[in-house]
Structure formats: C-alpha cells, structure tokens
Amino acid sequence: MWYLAELYVAEARRLAGFDNSAWDYTDEARRILLTKVNETLVNDARPPSESVESGSDGGLVDVPVPRLLLSMTPLLLACAVSYILNLDLISQIFVSSVRTFVQLSIVGFILVPIFQAGAEHWYVVAGYVLFMCLLAAREGSARPKYSFRGQFLCVLAAILSNVVLVSLFAFAIIIRPTPVYDPQYVIPICGMLLGNCINGIALSLNALLTSFVEQQPEIELYLSFGATKYEACSRLLREAVRTGTMPTLNSMAVIGLISIPGMMTGQVLGGSPPQEAARYQMLIMYLIAICGFGSILSIDWVALLVAFDKDHRLRGERFTKRAGPRRSIFYTVRSCCSSMCNWWPTRVQGYKTVDPETTSNAGADTQTKVSDLTSPDPVDLAPNRIHVTVLNAAPNATKVLTVDRVNRSVPLEAGSKETRVLFADFGVTLRAGEIASVTGPSGAGKSQFLRLVAGLVPLDCGDLYLGDERRSAMRDMTVWRHKVRYVTQYKIDTPGTPTDFAAQISSLNVAKSTSGVPTADEVIAETRQLISAWGMSRSSVDKEWKELSGGEAQRVIVALAIASKPQVLLLDESTSALDLESKLRVEKSVESYAREHGAAVLWITHDDEQISRIESAMTSA
C-alpha cells in the first residue's frame, strides 16, 4: 500500500508540472503526506457499507440547527433562577444568547468570501481586522462605570497599536504563513487577541477611573505632601493593571491541567494531532498575554494623562458616570467620526458663568455671560462670602504668603457648563508667625480657597506668591505643595499605617531633591511626640489608618503635617472631631510651630470660641 502511495504522489507531481529537484520537503512532511494519501486510497477502496462515518475518523460531527437550538434550553434554568432571586439578568441572558447565535452565524457566512478574497488581496484582511478592532474598542470603552471625552478613540488606539505590533511579530517571525497576511491565520488569531484585550481593558480601565473619582481624597492627600501624579496614584495604578491582567495570568496557570482552551479544542476536533494543537495554543496564550498587557498599560497611561493636568492636579470633573442603556453601534460610529475632528479629551472649553445673586432672581434681570476659563479677565464677579482675619498681625515680619486677586468658579452641578463664582478679586497677605481664620457660611468656598492656595484646584485668574517667588513662574507645582501643606477635613482611610505614610512622603522625588527635609525617622519621632502631648498613645502611628477613630486620625495627620516642616499650614476644620481638651492641646502646638518656625497658618473653623482662644494666645505671647 505504501508503494501505491508513492506512485500516487509521483503521478500527482508529474501532472502538476513540479520538478523533482524543486519540490523538496522534509521527511516528516513526506511521511504525513503519504499517510494521508494512503488513508484516502484505503477508504476509497472500501465498499459503501464499510465507509467511515462522519466524526469517527477524527473529523467534526455535524450539529444541525435544531440540536443547536436545543443546546440553549438549559439557559432557561438560569433565567428561572434569576427571576426567583431577583437578579435582573433575564434580559441580559436572552440578549447575549441571541447575539451569540446571530453574530456567529453571520461570521460563518461572511468569512468564506473574505478568506477567498483575502488570500490574494491583503487589504481585505486588513479591513476586516480593522472592523473587528472598531467593535472591540466600542465594547471595551462602553463597559467602565465612568467615562471621559474621547474614551472610544483612546481605547481604539491602544487596541489597534498593540494588535498590529503583536501580529507583525507573530506572522512575520513566528508562524510565517504564505502569504504573511493569510486570512486563515490572521483573522482567527487577531480575533482571539481582541477578545482578551476587551476584557483586560474593561476591567483595568473601570478600576482606574473608579479610583480617580471615588478615591480622590487619598490621591489628594499624597498630592498635598508634594507627590507627583505618578507617585500619588501609584498604588491605584498597580491595582488597576493587576485587575486587568489577572484573568489571563490565571488562565495560563491552569491551562492544560484543568481546562482545555477553545483553539486547542477546535484543532483536536478538526483532526489535528494533539501535540500540534498544544503548540499552537501555547503560542496563542503568549501572544494574548503580551497583547493584553500592552493594551492595558497603554489605556491606563492615557487615562492618567486625562485625569491630571500639567500641574499634577486631579481633574475629577473630566469624568462622568454612565447613566441609562448603552448606545447602539450606529451611534458609536457617528461619535467616532465626529470625535476624529476634535478628539483631545482635555481640551478646555468655554463656560457660562452665573452670578449667584442674579440667579437667585428668576426674573428678567438674570444675566449670564460666556467666558473662557483660560482668560484672565474676570466676568460676572459675585460678592465674596468668605472672610480671612489675621488673628495676630505682625506688620514688621517677613512676607510668607500672598494671594493676589484670585478668582474661583465651580460648575453649578456635575457635568454642567454653567458655573457660579465662589470668590473674585480675592486677596490676603500672611507674614511669618501669623495665624488667620477663614470663616463664612457653608458652601461659600472656604475649602475651595484653601485647596486653591495649596495648588490642588485651578484658579480662573490671579496669582500667588511664596515670599518673593511667584507660583505661576514655578515649573513644578510639587515644589509649591512641598512648602504649602493642606490638611484635609476628611478622615484618612488609605491602606497602611501613619508610619508607612511617613516613609512614603519622605521618599518622594521633591523630598529627595530638596535639602533640609526631615527624614522619615525624624518625621515619625516628632509625630509620636506631638500625639503623645495631645493625649494619644505613641504606638498609634503603627496602627492601620482604618483602625483609628475620626478624632485620632485628625490628630495624627495634623502632627504629620507639622513634622514635615512646611512654610504654610492650611488647616481645613482639622479639629472638628476633637473634644475641647484635645482642641486646646492641638491649638497650642500649632501656635508654637507658627512662632518658632516663622510659618503662616490659614485655619478654617466654625468655632467662634476657638478663634477667640487663638487670637488671645497669639497676641499675648
């Protein structure tokens, strides 16, 4: 029989016009070819009653449409459980099942002409892969809880760049099909890469954007101590990358032991040897891992650029929470075309500024005016409702902080282009050793004023000075924040202990590049001494932040702020959770720090008695 197979091959070569010396192949390829030819001859020689049935020789068993529809019936049980437990998954199960059936049926039909045309024309394959990338970008950008302007194009760029690079490596160097754009290889493998990119990007981007919005106090805590945007959100960024890559890494860890993946299963069912199918599956998993990792890093890097401006300020207003059902694919295509004309997500737009006094009157006297926030010209200025009072004037002392005619407006509501003016042409000068109270009704903008002084929020116009140094002339805002310390009113709830936090702020780039900065050990030693004087145990700095009460956390963060030796201390109701005795002790330490180190202090408080005590203590000293 092998002799007949050799004759069959020789005759096939002669009829095809191949020269014996030109048609060279390896012994292994020759053996496989002869085996296939031999099986064909043997099967053809059998009588019809002995012919091999479909599937018994390693081919696929045909699954007709009725049996395929029957395979969907167990999903009815899932729908029943969803109904009983009120999981609200019935519509999702139904839509996903129908989409699976319809989409794969369409793919089965359209891939035939695409494979035929793509074997000769590379642009057919490239066009179909681009179409798949568009759909993948739509799915990946639509799943996160929050979104930003231009998110679809950013996700598309991340996916497309990584898929192209990985595909060039795979098909030009590793697999080497002929031609290199062979659709039989390119389309299925790119499809598997895109499927995993969607999941990784959606998980990672959702985790990162949610952190930018919902973990803003933690990020601004590090920013207020002089951290860059990378240092402030490094933990959140690491967690987001891990969230996106972990499913693929977990799958690689158990592949072959617990699960046999889809590509290998398809090849084995199609009759390929298991070893050959296993090698292809290894290759695909390696490509999926690197493509997914690159896509996740790319989109997270873009999200980081969107979340912060050039002065390392977190711009939470750039993110909007999704509401309502997802848009159709036709809406996505239209949005894509319009976004290509003007896609940069951080472009500053004009806002409509509303005077709070005129908006309180709903009559014809209401006035609005459109202005560009980048313009220094004030518009529709509202009366200032916050008051800064220097409690111990020292006219002969050196100027420490000067706030020169600053304006600040905020949106009337999230996502609104209409804004209200908090304060305008506002100014104050503080000298060494002075403490000033910041008072006013709730919502007047007291915290916004301190955050503006700290450089955590942008100002509409005006400028600030630290001594003779102008803030707008500084190339690095982290230097300003390292000298101007903002202490938040919120309870610190970050992972780790105050000791860990002290080590982190002492290792910041700005701390390393500045001389005379206290070391982590010095910061912790002074913090222990301060909290001990304020009625706390010295070991409190070794407890988790989450284990500390509101009052304990307030005292610890104030102590850390003082121990870091800033030139300006901004206290935002930093003793609101303390009893009277603890307040008196903290006030005494702040007063001593201002006098001994020549620092200036801005202190927001609603406690008139506290203002009187500080004024009396500072004037009598």
C-alpha positions, -999 to +999 in steps of 0.1 A: +000+000+000+029+024+007+042+016-027+009+026-043+010+058-022+045+066-035+033+061-071+003+083-064+025+111-051+049+108-081+020+109-105+005+139-088+038+157-090+041+149-127+006+160-135+011+193-116+043+200-135+066+200-105+103+193-109+116+166-086+145+187-075+124+218-070+097+202-048+117+195-016+101+187+017+112+172+050+109+136+059+082+144+084+061+162+059+067+134+034+056+109+059+024+128+068+015+133+032+020+097+023-001+087+054-030+109+042-028+096+007-027+060+019-058+066+041-076+081+011-068+052-011-078+027+016-111+045+023-119+047-014-112+010-019-138+001+008-173-008-002-200+017+006-212-003+035-178-001+052-172+036+046-162+057+077-190+077+092-186+114+099-167+121+130-153+086+136-121+093+117-113+125+137-135+148+117-162+170+132-196+156+139-222+177+123-245+196+147-277+206+129-295+238+138-324+221+157-299+205+180-280+237+183-312+255+194-318+226+218-285+233+235-298+268+246-326+253+266-306+249+298-303+287+299-340+288+307-330+274+341-306+303+346-334+327+337-357+310+362-331+313+390-326+350+380-363+355+383-366+338+417-336+356+432-345+389+415-310+391+399-323+411+369-303+390+345-331+376+323-328+403+296-290+401+296-291+363+292-316+365+264-298+392+245-264+376+249-277+342+237-294+357+207-264+378+198-241+348+201-263+328+177-268+357+152-232+370+153-215+336+149-240+327+121-231+358+102-194+353+107-197+318+094-212+331+062-190+362+056-157+345+064-159+323+033-157+351+008-133+370+030-110+340+031-112+336-007-106+373-015-081+378+014-058+351+000-050+374-029-057+409-015-041+420+018-063+450+022-094+427+025-078+411+056-066+444+070-101+460+065-118+431+083-093+432+112-098+470+115-136+464+116-130+439+145-109+465+163-136+491+160-161+467+176-136+457+203-129+493+211-167+500+214-172+471+238-141+479+258-149+516+262-186+511+270-181+488+300-164+510+326-185+528+352-171+562+344-160+577+310-141+607+297-143+627+265-126+608+236-125+575+255-136+554+225-107+567+203-082+563+231-093+526+236-092+521+198-057+535+196-045+513+225-060+481+210-050+488+174-014+497+181-008+466+203-027+442+180-007+454+150+027+451+168+019+416+182+005+404+148+036+416+129+057+397+154+036+366+152+030+363+115+063+377+102+087+360+127+070+330+144+043+315+123+054+327+088+024+318+067+024+322+030+014+348+022+021+366+055-015+380+055-031+346+050-067+352+064-069+316+077-043+326+103-046+363+107-083+367+113-088+339+139-057+348+158-064+385+158-100+377+169-086+359+200-062+387+208-091+413+206-114+392+227-089+391+256-080+428+251-116+438+256-118+420+290-085+433+302-091+469+291-126+470+305-116+456+339-084+477+343-100+510+330-130+506+351-109+501+382-086+531+374-114+555+365-134+545+396-104+551+417-098+586+402-134+596+411-141+577+443-106+576+458-100+613+453-092+621+490-064+595+490-049+609+458-050+645+470-036+635+504-003+625+486-005+655+463-008+678+493+026+665+506+043+672+472+037+639+453+036+639+415+006+624+398+025+591+393+035+590+430+000+599+442-018+572+423+009+545+420-009+521+443-042+526+424-025+522+391-008+490+401-041+476+413-058+485+381-031+468+360-033+437+381-071+436+379-069+437+341-041+411+337-050+387+364-077+367+344-052+360+316-024+350+340-048+328+360-059+311+328-023+305+318-015+290+352-042+263+349-043+257+312-040+221+302-044+209+338-080+220+345-092+234+312-085+228+275-089+261+257-110+268+227-084+269+200-068+236+210-103+220+213-112+232+178-080+219+163-083+185+180-120+182+169-108+191+134-084+162+133-051+179+141-026+159+163-029+169+200+008+179+202+005+203+172-027+218+187-010+222+220+019+241+204-004+265+187-023+270+219+009+279+238+018+304+211-017+320+212-016+323+250+018+340+249+006+364+223-026+371+242-007+378+274+017+404+258-010+420+237-034+423+267-006+437+289+004+462+263-032+474+257-038+477+295-007+498+300-015+520+270-050+529+280-041+533+317-013+557+307-038+577+286-063+577+315-036+591+338-029+619+313-066+628+312-070+626+350-043+652+357-033+685+343+003+698+337+004+710+374-003+675+387-039+684+398-065+657+398-094+669+375-123+647+386-147+669+366-134+653+334-151+620+343-188+614+340-208+585+354-227+564+329-264+565+331-291+547+311-286+520+284-256+518+261-258+535+228-262+515+196-233+507+173-246+532+148-244+559+174-208+548+182-198+550+146-213+585+143-195+596+175-162+582+162-164+602+130-173+634+149-146+628+175-119+625+149-123+662+141-117+672+177-108+643+199-083+655+226-101+648+258-085+675+279-094+705+257-106+734+278-140+747+267-158+780+273-182+780+303-212+801+311-205+819+344-236+827+365-236+853+393-252+837+424-271+870+432-286+872+397-295+835+396-314+839+428-339+861+409-357+841+383-370+872+365-358+891+335-328+906+354-310+872+353-277+878+335-253+852+321-221+857+302-198+832+283-162+833+291-131+813+285-116+800+317-082+805+303-088+842+301-075+864+330-104+888+326-129+884+355-166+881+344-198+884+364-180+887+397-200+878+428-196+892+463-172+872+484-188+854+513-157+841+529-136+862+553-100+859+562-090+875+595-054+877+607-055+870+645-021+882+654-009+909+629+029+912+626+034+941+602+072+940+605+076+903+598+087+888+565+060+881+540+054+844+537+022+840+516+005+865+493-028+857+475-032+883+447-067+889+432-076+853+426-109+841+411-125+807+415-157+794+400-172+759+400-199+741+380-235+745+392-238+708+390-218+678+378-212+680+341-228+714+337-212+742+317-228+768+339-207+779+369-211+800+399-184+824+413-172+815+447-148+844+452-133+870+429-105+896+432-098+879+465-065+886+482-047+882+515-011+885+528+003+865+557+036+872+574+059+849+594+042+837+626+007+849+617-024+828+620-055+837+601-090+824+605-111+816+574-148+819+581-181+820+562-213+801+556-213+765+544-209+763+507-192+797+504-160+782+492-137+781+522-123+747+514-120+756+478-100+787+488-075+766+509-073+740+481-066+768+456-038+781+478-024+745+480-025+742+442-050+713+443-076+731+422-070+756+393-077+793+396-095+813+370-072+843+372-048+859+397-016+846+412+000+836+445+035+843+460+056+823+485+079+850+497+090+867+465+086+835+444+056+836+420+037+804+417+028+808+381+065+810+373+073+777+390+080+749+366+070+722+391+039+725+413+051+698+436+077+722+449+050+746+459+029+718+476+060+707+495+062+741+511+024+747+514+007+719+533-030+713+531-046+692+558-079+678+548-111+677+569-118+641+559-109+610+578-078+594+563-088+559+551-058+548+530-042+514+533-012+511+556-002+529+588+009+565+595+045+552+598+042+538+562+028+571+551+057+590+566+082+567+548+063+573+515+063+611+517+099+611+527+108+592+496+090+615+472+111+630+444+106+665+457+118+655+492+149+638+477+158+669+456+153+694+485+179+700+512+170+702+548+139+679+545+132+658+576+139+621+572+112+595+577+126+587+612+126+623+622+090+628+610+078+598+629+097+607+660+082+642+661+047+628+652+049+604+682+059+633+705+031+655+693+003+629+695+016+620+729+012+656+740-023+655+726-035+626+747-028+597+723-006+567+726+028+568+708+020+534+692-010+549+674+013+557+644+018+519+640-019+512+637-038+510+604-054+542+593-088+524+593-084+514+629-081+550+641-112+569+651-121+602+634-105+623+661-074+601+663-069+603+625-073+641+626-046+645+653-022+621+635-025+639+601-020+673+617+010+660+636+025+646+603+019+679+586+037+699+614+065+673+615+071+677+577+080+714+584+060+734+558+063+772+554+025+775+552+000+753+570-036+751+557-060+735+583-094+727+570-115+722+601-088+699+613-100+698+650-138+694+643-139+659+656-120+666+689-132+673+724-123+706+740-093+694+758-077+679+727-085+711+707-067+732+733-036+710+730-036+710+692-041+748+691-011+753+715+012+732+692+001+750+661+007+783+677+041+772+689+050+760+654+040+792+638+060+813+662+092+792+663+094+784+626+081+816+612+053+797+594+020+812+583-013+794+591-047+796+574-073+779+596-109+772+586-132+769+616-169+774+625-160+776+662-160+813+673-146+803+707-117+787+690-109+818+671-111+839+703-087+815+721-061+815+693-063+853+690-059+858+727-030+833+729-011+847+699-015+884+709-004+877+745+027+857+735 
